Amino acid sequence: MAIFRLRWADQSVEVLGSCIVGRGEDCQILVDDPRASRRHAKVTADGETLWLDDLGSRNGIQVNGVKVTERQRLLGGDVIKIGAQEIRVIAPGMPELVQEIERPEPTRRFDAFGVVGQLAEKALGLGRPDEAERLLSGVFEQMHREAKAGVLPPREVLEKATVIVLKLLSGTGRGVWLDWLVDVYASVRKPWPAEVVDELYEVGRLSNGHNRQGLRGYCELLRAIQGDLGPAERFQVNRIEGLERVLSAL
């Protein structure tokens, strides 16, 4: 069984079973913030998996800067925020990496994803895309769910996420990351930017198991909205259709 730790301020606790977070004196993690409810959240260890549940709090919870709207799986490096209090999830074997990443000044490119983004950037820089994928999968799963539900990410966050997803696609060859780009950009009803299409012509053909129907549906959507697009975007639609034909022929 994996033993996760939660760290906040100068304190930490191992999660064995479950622990309650809030202002109440019976909580395992005390949050001294008026925006925290007495019993705000529960963190539960279930075998190799860690879960976060909102216990009907008044002001909600964020994980890596994104508001939690349902039960949330937690990964090593995730940052839970309740009021002004940040609680970091430390997975087995991660403490040294976390402490190492906290010393340098954070890079702006990953600010939107908090500490977990910094850890992923380090993993990518070390040529460990699988580790970066593990760190970020929860963040991107949530963005994907919210986009499909009509909760669209801010433009800056989408741009940063796209850069990272392209690196994950290139490093792992997993078609799920191409599917992510298809689904999220279909949700915002926009063609991929030129630099994204350029990259996908290089790495898209190396991807394994992408959803061909999803990509075809994205092209159909773009054709349907072409009248609302400018000349540059219409040109990108033509290039995306060409990419779809290339990938479908593989």
Rosetta silent file (secondary structure, phi, psi, omega in degrees, C-alpha in Angstrom):
SEQUENCE: MAIFRLRWADQSVEVLGSCIVGRGEDCQILVDDPRASRRHAKVTADGETLWLDDLGSRNGIQVNGVKVTERQRLLGGDVIKIGAQEIRVIAPGMPELVQEIERPEPTRRFDAFGVVGQLAEKALGLGRPDEAERLLSGVFEQMHREAKAGVLPPREVLEKATVIVLKLLSGTGRGVWLDWLVDVYASVRKPWPAEVVDELYEVGRLSNGHNRQGLRGYCELLRAIQGDLGPAERFQVNRIEGLERVLSAL
SCORE:     score description
SCORE:     0.000 S_00000001
   1 L     0.000  128.570  178.035    0.000    0.000    0.000 S_00000001
   2 L   -72.166  136.257  178.471    1.354    3.412   -0.985 S_00000001
   3 L  -108.839  109.899  177.290    1.646    5.833    1.928 S_00000001
   4 L   -88.840  153.452  172.659    0.983    9.437    0.926 S_00000001
   5 E  -121.106  149.939  171.897    1.809   12.413    3.105 S_00000001
   6 E  -112.543  132.147 -177.487    0.135   15.807    3.262 S_00000001
   7 E  -125.767  133.470  177.093    2.356   18.763    4.047 S_00000001
   8 E  -147.154  142.750 -176.921    1.311   22.276    5.039 S_00000001
   9 L    49.048 -124.099  179.254    3.252   25.126    6.660 S_00000001
  10 L  -108.264   25.049 -177.275    5.864   23.319    8.802 S_00000001
  11 E  -123.159  160.053  174.336    3.693   20.262    9.471 S_00000001
  12 E  -153.368  157.905  179.576    2.964   16.974    7.724 S_00000001
  13 E  -145.912  141.405  173.330    0.822   13.897    8.279 S_00000001
  14 E   -82.283  139.410  179.847    0.702   10.433    6.749 S_00000001
  15 L   -93.967  104.604  176.630   -2.677    9.492    5.298 S_00000001
  16 L  -118.912  105.260 -172.422   -3.659    6.106    6.729 S_00000001
  17 L    87.442 -108.777  179.048   -7.323    5.554    6.061 S_00000001
  18 E  -143.988  158.315  174.924   -8.792    9.053    5.988 S_00000001
  19 E  -140.375  148.492 -177.736   -8.232   12.454    7.537 S_00000001
  20 E  -101.789  139.596  178.952  -10.478   15.487    7.902 S_00000001
  21 E  -115.599  131.928  178.081   -9.387   19.006    6.969 S_00000001
  22 E   167.024 -168.810 -178.721  -11.030   22.082    8.493 S_00000001
  23 L   -87.789  -15.405 -176.091  -11.237   24.540   11.381 S_00000001
  24 L   -67.298  147.170 -177.212  -12.707   22.074   13.893 S_00000001
  25 L   -67.372  -19.164  179.834  -10.532   20.890   16.762 S_00000001
  26 L   -86.730    1.760 -179.088  -11.250   17.264   15.865 S_00000001
  27 L   -78.737  143.543  176.592   -9.684   17.689   12.378 S_00000001
  28 L   -73.313  -30.587  175.080   -6.380   15.981   11.602 S_00000001
  29 E  -118.683  110.324 -178.503   -5.374   18.995    9.500 S_00000001
  30 E   -87.801  128.428  178.486   -6.327   22.279   11.143 S_00000001
  31 L  -113.356  109.475 -178.213   -6.830   25.231    8.805 S_00000001
  32 L   -88.107   76.275 -177.979   -6.752   28.544   10.653 S_00000001
  33 L  -149.677  130.309 -177.755   -8.691   30.537    8.086 S_00000001
  34 L   -63.580  -17.682  179.011  -12.190   32.028    8.419 S_00000001
  35 L   -82.444   -8.839  178.448  -13.004   30.800    4.902 S_00000001
  36 L   -87.260  139.050  175.082  -12.530   27.191    5.993 S_00000001
  37 L   -79.113  164.949 -179.921  -15.534   25.256    7.294 S_00000001
  38 L   -60.819  -43.353  172.634  -15.313   23.296   10.543 S_00000001
  39 L  -124.275   92.796 -167.884  -15.232   20.065    8.544 S_00000001
  40 L   -87.279  -46.258 -172.966  -14.206   21.284    5.114 S_00000001
  41 E  -151.225  162.154  175.721  -12.804   18.263    3.272 S_00000001
  42 E  -129.546  134.740  175.460  -11.804   14.630    3.624 S_00000001
  43 E  -112.385  127.825 -174.129   -8.722   12.950    2.163 S_00000001
  44 E  -126.352  130.972  173.927   -8.933    9.165    1.869 S_00000001
  45 E   -93.767  125.537 -179.413   -6.250    6.606    1.028 S_00000001
  46 E  -128.918   89.208 -176.024   -7.645    3.636   -0.896 S_00000001
  47 L    66.170 -116.327 -178.922   -4.830    1.221   -1.701 S_00000001
  48 L   -92.958    5.610 -172.193   -2.578    2.985   -4.208 S_00000001
  49 E  -120.958  144.857  178.063   -4.987    5.882   -4.714 S_00000001
  50 E  -117.542  132.920 -176.669   -5.658    9.083   -2.764 S_00000001
  51 E  -122.154  149.196  175.880   -9.054   10.810   -2.977 S_00000001
  52 E  -121.237  130.207  177.305  -10.320   14.261   -1.983 S_00000001
  53 E  -125.055  133.423  171.542  -13.967   14.931   -1.089 S_00000001
  54 E   -79.301  126.451 -177.874  -15.593   18.290   -0.331 S_00000001
  55 L   -92.250   39.657  179.884  -17.722   17.859    2.799 S_00000001
  56 L    75.657   34.517 -177.513  -20.233   20.494    1.757 S_00000001
  57 L   -66.200  158.615 -178.366  -17.930   23.412    2.505 S_00000001
  58 L   -78.070  -37.433 -171.997  -19.112   26.976    2.058 S_00000001
  59 L  -110.983    2.120  172.281  -16.144   28.278    0.047 S_00000001
  60 L    76.993 -177.283 -175.999  -15.012   25.186   -1.821 S_00000001
  61 L  -135.762  147.600  170.905  -11.614   23.699   -2.609 S_00000001
  62 E  -118.281  145.139  171.123   -9.056   24.145   -5.365 S_00000001
  63 E  -124.714  117.880 -177.150   -6.567   21.568   -6.617 S_00000001
  64 L    55.279   38.206  176.165   -3.714   23.016   -8.653 S_00000001
  65 L    82.950    0.947 -178.751   -5.698   26.227   -9.076 S_00000001
  66 E  -113.203  131.197 -178.532   -8.843   24.520  -10.388 S_00000001
  67 E   -66.381  135.801  179.359  -12.035   24.401   -8.320 S_00000001
  68 L   -84.566  126.635 -179.529  -13.082   20.900   -7.289 S_00000001
  69 L  -115.355   -6.924  178.815  -16.676   20.099   -8.260 S_00000001
  70 L  -155.975  178.000  179.150  -16.715   16.340   -7.569 S_00000001
  71 L   -53.318  132.545 -171.884  -14.631   13.642   -5.959 S_00000001
  72 E  -121.196  127.642  172.029  -11.044   14.281   -7.021 S_00000001
  73 E   -76.342  135.665 -179.777   -8.184   11.817   -7.359 S_00000001
  74 E  -106.468  143.262  177.647   -4.967   13.247   -5.930 S_00000001
  75 L  -122.059  159.599  176.333   -1.482   12.652   -7.282 S_00000001
  76 L   -56.187  132.092 -177.812    1.935   13.329   -5.857 S_00000001
  77 L    96.279  -14.242  177.817    2.766   17.027   -6.258 S_00000001
  78 L   -63.333  148.769  178.807   -0.860   18.190   -6.266 S_00000001
  79 E  -118.984  116.817  176.079   -1.602   21.327   -4.253 S_00000001
  80 E   -92.260  131.705  178.779   -4.891   21.527   -2.335 S_00000001
  81 E  -122.489  122.971  176.270   -5.958   25.074   -1.458 S_00000001
  82 E  -124.892  113.549 -171.280   -8.537   25.846    1.230 S_00000001
  83 L    62.079 -127.781  177.694   -8.826   29.550    1.906 S_00000001
  84 L   -95.472   -2.930 -175.444   -5.241   30.787    1.956 S_00000001
  85 E   -86.178  127.833  175.598   -3.853   27.453    3.177 S_00000001
  86 E  -105.707  133.924 -179.653   -1.980   25.256    0.703 S_00000001
  87 E  -123.781  122.693 -175.758   -1.579   21.542    1.399 S_00000001
  88 E  -101.326  140.356  178.900    0.825   19.563   -0.761 S_00000001
  89 E   -93.081  123.152  179.643    0.493   15.895   -1.605 S_00000001
  90 E  -112.714  115.954  179.315    3.741   13.958   -1.271 S_00000001
  91 L   -84.953  161.249  177.486    3.793   10.536   -2.914 S_00000001
  92 L   -54.236  132.397  178.992    6.190    7.768   -1.856 S_00000001
  93 L    82.646    1.350 -175.565    9.701    8.565   -3.032 S_00000001
  94 L   -96.731  -16.702 -170.540    8.893   12.210   -3.855 S_00000001
  95 H   -53.723  -42.797 -177.359   10.142   14.282   -0.860 S_00000001
  96 H   -64.401  -41.801 -179.568   13.638   14.915   -2.233 S_00000001
  97 H   -64.716  -40.807  179.646   12.301   15.972   -5.636 S_00000001
  98 H   -63.127  -45.200 -178.393    9.734   18.280   -4.026 S_00000001
  99 H   -67.166  -34.749  178.997   12.299   19.968   -1.815 S_00000001
 100 H   -65.673  -39.559 -175.721   14.678   20.338   -4.738 S_00000001
 101 H   -75.928  -18.730 -177.387   12.035   22.004   -6.911 S_00000001
 102 H   -78.993  -18.882 -176.088   11.033   24.453   -4.175 S_00000001
 103 L   -73.870  -46.333 -178.856   14.416   26.167   -4.050 S_00000001
 104 L   -71.850  161.533  173.558   14.588   27.732   -7.546 S_00000001
 105 L   -68.139  133.695 -178.398   12.277   30.513   -8.619 S_00000001
 106 L   -60.474  146.338  176.165    9.245   28.968  -10.371 S_00000001
 107 L   -83.625  138.109 -174.393    9.166   29.198  -14.142 S_00000001
 108 H   -63.966  -28.785 -175.033    6.294   31.295  -15.451 S_00000001
 109 H   -60.550  -28.260 -176.097    5.376   28.785  -18.125 S_00000001
 110 H  -111.610   11.426 -177.887    4.021   26.383  -15.491 S_00000001
 111 H   -56.419  -37.203 -175.591    2.642   28.877  -12.945 S_00000001
 112 H   -64.672  -17.255 -177.520   -0.953   27.983  -13.825 S_00000001
 113 H  -109.972    8.549  173.548   -0.351   24.417  -12.641 S_00000001
 114 H    65.404 -154.055 -177.254    1.380   25.229   -9.356 S_00000001
 115 H   -61.782  -36.886 -179.009    4.047   23.006   -7.820 S_00000001
 116 H   -61.668  -34.484  177.041    2.895   19.968   -9.779 S_00000001
 117 H   -66.989  -37.794  177.994    3.657   21.873  -13.002 S_00000001
 118 H   -66.197  -40.629  176.785    7.150   22.678  -11.789 S_00000001
 119 H   -62.985  -42.022  179.739    7.736   19.027  -10.938 S_00000001
 120 H   -65.179  -39.966  178.109    6.485   17.996  -14.371 S_00000001
 121 H   -60.742  -41.524  178.809    8.744   20.543  -16.065 S_00000001
 122 H   -63.808  -43.374  179.567   11.719   19.103  -14.227 S_00000001
 123 H   -61.778  -42.020  178.150   10.725   15.570  -15.231 S_00000001
 124 H   -63.550  -40.873  178.855   10.408   16.621  -18.881 S_00000001
 125 H   -64.394  -27.359  178.687   13.796   18.323  -18.709 S_00000001
 126 L   -89.461    5.574  179.830   15.305   15.097  -17.383 S_00000001
 127 L    72.678   33.945 -179.987   13.791   13.122  -20.261 S_00000001
 128 L  -120.855   67.761 -177.626   11.165   11.437  -18.085 S_00000001
 129 H   -62.378  -30.600  179.689    7.879   12.121  -19.905 S_00000001
 130 H   -63.433  -38.710  177.514    6.166    9.173  -18.197 S_00000001
 131 H   -67.721  -42.013  177.236    6.763   10.801  -14.798 S_00000001
 132 H   -61.261  -40.329  178.654    5.507   14.158  -16.092 S_00000001
 133 H   -61.580  -43.406  179.851    2.430   12.387  -17.462 S_00000001
 134 H   -62.700  -40.263 -178.926    1.732   10.776  -14.091 S_00000001
 135 H   -67.187  -38.065 -170.134    2.035   14.109  -12.316 S_00000001
 136 H   -99.530   -8.202 -173.718   -0.213   16.025  -14.703 S_00000001
 137 H   -59.100  -39.215 -179.842   -2.819   13.459  -15.708 S_00000001
 138 H   -64.176  -41.613  179.087   -5.203   14.493  -12.925 S_00000001
 139 H   -61.395  -47.383 -175.666   -4.970   18.177  -13.855 S_00000001
 140 H   -73.747  -31.255  174.661   -5.621   17.514  -17.530 S_00000001
 141 H   -61.382  -41.819 -179.520   -8.413   15.016  -16.839 S_00000001
 142 H   -68.740  -42.541  176.508  -10.214   17.705  -14.876 S_00000001
 143 H   -59.097  -40.174 -179.333   -9.658   20.358  -17.569 S_00000001
 144 H   -63.571  -46.756  179.708  -10.978   17.866  -20.121 S_00000001
 145 H   -61.817  -44.069 -177.405  -14.122   17.124  -18.091 S_00000001
 146 H   -67.372  -40.485  179.317  -14.817   20.801  -17.460 S_00000001
 147 H   -62.080  -42.936 -179.744  -14.297   21.794  -21.106 S_00000001
 148 H   -69.008  -22.370  177.525  -16.732   19.114  -22.279 S_00000001
 149 L   -89.350    1.263  178.100  -19.217   20.356  -19.662 S_00000001
 150 L    95.223    2.685  176.396  -18.938   23.910  -21.016 S_00000001
 151 L   -94.666   98.572 -170.438  -16.548   25.286  -18.357 S_00000001
 152 L   -89.162  142.109  179.863  -13.827   26.620  -20.630 S_00000001
 153 L   -72.983  151.282  172.588  -10.261   27.339  -19.453 S_00000001
 154 L   -57.824  152.741 -175.547   -8.853   30.879  -19.654 S_00000001
 155 H   -56.446  -43.797 -178.025   -6.909   31.487  -22.834 S_00000001
 156 H   -62.227  -41.565 -179.684   -3.538   31.684  -21.041 S_00000001
 157 H   -65.965  -42.502  178.943   -4.146   28.393  -19.232 S_00000001
 158 H   -61.774  -42.232  179.635   -5.209   26.673  -22.469 S_00000001
 159 H   -62.290  -44.139  179.302   -2.092   27.897  -24.252 S_00000001
 160 H   -66.225  -41.895  179.158    0.179   26.617  -21.482 S_00000001
 161 H   -61.728  -39.061 -178.665   -1.679   23.322  -21.296 S_00000001
 162 H   -62.847  -42.608  178.199   -1.333   22.878  -25.069 S_00000001
 163 H   -58.463  -45.176 -177.628    2.451   23.299  -24.910 S_00000001
 164 H   -67.945  -43.636 -178.093    2.691   20.652  -22.193 S_00000001
 165 H   -61.613  -39.499  177.171    0.305   18.227  -23.920 S_00000001
 166 H   -61.810  -37.708  178.112    2.341   18.404  -27.128 S_00000001
 167 H   -68.360  -37.941  178.018    5.452   17.497  -25.117 S_00000001
 168 H   -67.212  -39.430  177.318    3.635   14.594  -23.488 S_00000001
 169 H   -63.009  -44.835 -179.310    2.438   13.378  -26.894 S_00000001
 170 H   -65.569  -39.872 -175.035    5.953   13.627  -28.306 S_00000001
 171 H   -78.953  -32.458 -175.159    7.551   11.939  -25.292 S_00000001
 172 H  -105.998  -23.668 -176.826    5.074    9.109  -24.721 S_00000001
 173 L    70.140   13.861 -176.850    3.500    8.576  -28.150 S_00000001
 174 E   -85.811  123.764 -176.953    0.157    8.009  -26.436 S_00000001
 175 H   -62.944  -17.580  179.786   -2.799    8.934  -28.621 S_00000001
 176 H   -59.095  -28.973 -179.650   -4.793   10.000  -25.562 S_00000001
 177 H   -76.454  -32.258  171.488   -2.938   13.331  -25.654 S_00000001
 178 H   -66.152  -40.001  177.367   -3.944   13.930  -29.269 S_00000001
 179 H   -61.220  -37.363  178.938   -7.509   13.108  -28.202 S_00000001
 180 H   -60.834  -46.394  179.496   -7.188   15.720  -25.422 S_00000001
 181 H   -62.422  -40.554  178.856   -6.272   18.400  -27.950 S_00000001
 182 H   -62.025  -52.730 -173.284   -9.159   17.369  -30.182 S_00000001
 183 H   -65.943  -43.113 -175.806  -11.775   17.365  -27.427 S_00000001
 184 H   -70.911  -43.279  179.497  -10.724   20.571  -25.672 S_00000001
 185 H   -71.036  -28.764  172.755  -10.344   22.651  -28.844 S_00000001
 186 H   -66.249  -35.990  179.241  -13.657   21.280  -30.114 S_00000001
 187 H   -65.625  -37.320  178.472  -15.200   22.472  -26.846 S_00000001
 188 H   -87.269   -2.807  175.848  -13.871   26.005  -27.378 S_00000001
 189 L    57.951   50.416  179.352  -14.871   25.753  -31.082 S_00000001
 190 L  -135.859  145.642  171.762  -11.490   26.857  -32.365 S_00000001
 191 L   -74.760  154.737  175.358   -8.959   25.378  -34.800 S_00000001
 192 L   -60.367  143.596  174.644   -5.537   24.560  -33.430 S_00000001
 193 L   -61.870  161.260 -174.920   -3.033   27.429  -33.747 S_00000001
 194 H   -56.761  -42.741 -177.337   -0.499   27.201  -36.577 S_00000001
 195 H   -66.960  -29.287  177.534    2.382   26.139  -34.309 S_00000001
 196 H   -71.227  -43.530  177.955    0.271   23.311  -32.886 S_00000001
 197 H   -62.198  -42.713  177.181   -0.618   22.039  -36.367 S_00000001
 198 H   -55.034  -48.295 -177.884    3.065   22.239  -37.355 S_00000001
 199 H   -64.774  -40.290 -177.393    4.020   20.129  -34.341 S_00000001
 200 H   -68.588  -28.789  174.681    1.253   17.609  -34.920 S_00000001
 201 H   -64.679  -26.953  179.347    2.401   17.009  -38.492 S_00000001
 202 H   -84.902  -47.996 -170.773    5.712   15.919  -36.900 S_00000001
 203 H  -102.472  -17.843 -176.566    4.568   13.962  -33.830 S_00000001
 204 H   -61.724  -37.250 -177.511    0.960   13.058  -34.623 S_00000001
 205 H   -71.825  -12.908  178.422    1.911   10.203  -36.926 S_00000001
 206 H   -92.010   -4.238 -175.605    3.951    8.679  -34.089 S_00000001
 207 L   -78.125  149.257 -178.739    0.965    8.534  -31.731 S_00000001
 208 E  -114.192  127.376  169.946   -0.612    5.227  -30.830 S_00000001
 209 L    76.892   27.209  177.530   -4.310    4.616  -30.425 S_00000001
 210 L   -73.094  159.648 -177.920   -5.793    8.058  -30.977 S_00000001
 211 L   -81.661  100.985 -176.628   -9.552    8.346  -31.542 S_00000001
 212 H   -66.834  -36.436  178.173   -9.893    8.653  -35.323 S_00000001
 213 H   -64.321  -37.965  179.152  -13.615    9.288  -35.119 S_00000001
 214 H   -63.774  -42.889  178.687  -12.997   12.125  -32.666 S_00000001
 215 H   -66.156  -39.234  178.126  -10.512   13.810  -35.001 S_00000001
 216 H   -64.918  -39.419  178.098  -12.890   13.386  -37.928 S_00000001
 217 H   -65.823  -35.558  176.603  -15.696   14.911  -35.872 S_00000001
 218 H   -62.752  -43.093  178.480  -13.455   17.858  -34.974 S_00000001
 219 H   -63.202  -40.271  178.043  -12.838   18.482  -38.677 S_00000001
 220 H   -63.064  -40.394  176.844  -16.586   18.346  -39.359 S_00000001
 221 H   -61.797  -44.962 -178.245  -17.192   20.883  -36.599 S_00000001
 222 H   -64.064  -38.189  177.237  -14.542   23.228  -38.012 S_00000001
 223 H   -64.169  -36.375 -177.941  -16.060   23.009  -41.478 S_00000001
 224 H   -68.874  -27.540 -176.831  -19.461   23.854  -40.009 S_00000001
 225 L  -106.494   10.530 -176.135  -18.193   27.043  -38.325 S_00000001
 226 H   -56.092  -32.980 -179.005  -15.821   28.218  -41.060 S_00000001
 227 H   -63.769  -19.538  179.461  -18.098   31.143  -41.857 S_00000001
 228 H   -95.011    0.156 -175.974  -17.389   32.564  -38.395 S_00000001
 229 L  -101.631  156.222  175.580  -13.610   32.258  -38.740 S_00000001
 230 L   -81.384  173.526 -177.413  -11.068   34.673  -40.152 S_00000001
 231 H   -57.869  -43.288 -178.266   -8.835   33.899  -43.169 S_00000001
 232 H   -64.153  -40.994 -179.947   -5.904   32.656  -41.065 S_00000001
 233 H   -69.085  -36.893  177.557   -8.138   30.315  -39.055 S_00000001
 234 H   -63.774  -35.710  176.476   -9.807   28.991  -42.216 S_00000001
 235 H   -63.619  -39.216  178.310   -6.345   28.180  -43.561 S_00000001
 236 H   -66.188  -34.007  176.699   -5.632   26.220  -40.384 S_00000001
 237 H   -60.121  -43.312  178.410   -8.875   24.297  -40.879 S_00000001
 238 H   -61.445  -39.755 -179.304   -7.587   23.160  -44.292 S_00000001
 239 H   -69.916  -37.501  178.803   -4.304   22.055  -42.732 S_00000001
 240 H   -66.146  -39.441  176.452   -6.077   20.176  -39.935 S_00000001
 241 H   -62.905  -38.303  176.818   -8.202   18.352  -42.519 S_00000001
 242 H   -64.612  -39.925  177.695   -4.981   17.426  -44.334 S_00000001
 243 H   -63.244  -41.114  179.331   -3.518   16.133  -41.072 S_00000001
 244 H   -60.661  -40.528  179.726   -6.642   14.042  -40.467 S_00000001
 245 H   -66.565  -39.222  178.547   -6.242   12.435  -43.884 S_00000001
 246 H   -61.783  -48.336 -176.067   -2.575   11.683  -43.198 S_00000001
 247 H   -69.821  -33.925 -179.215   -3.303   10.080  -39.828 S_00000001
 248 H   -71.715  -20.418 -179.559   -6.298    8.093  -41.071 S_00000001
 249 L   -85.119  -10.321 -177.468   -4.118    6.567  -43.796 S_00000001
 250 L   -77.735    0.000    0.000   -1.577    5.195  -41.307 S_00000001
